Amino acid sequence: MHLTHASVKRLPSFGDPLDAILAVNSVGFCPDPVDRLRELRRLLRPAGRIALVSQPRRPGATRDTTARAAQELQDMLTQAGFTHLRVETLELDPPVACVLADNPTGMPS
């Protein structure tokens, strides 16, 4: 495993395609998040995986807030070309949603 901390605006050269990408509570800070996710998808090997985690931290956040955040992440991943989306939820207060998706096995667009 190689862990890299970098801005999504200035990703380093990784050399080989990545097997997996993890982003925790960060997609909402990206300018043009769908475009950034497309760029990340291009870095993944075919069938590589991405996990986007969201735990809404605003006052009054609830299970519904988490569900809406998960749906937004799913919509962005779909627009960016990811497939086989699924959501796993960790029952904290407020709940944490992890949206997992695959890079299609065909050529990335």
Secondary structure, 3 states (H helix, E strand, C coil): CCCCCCCCCCCCCCCCCEEEEEEECCHHHCCCHHHHHHHHHHHEEEEEEEEEEECCCCCCCCHHHHHHHHHHHHHHHHHCCCEEEEEEEECCCCCEEEEEEECCCCCCC
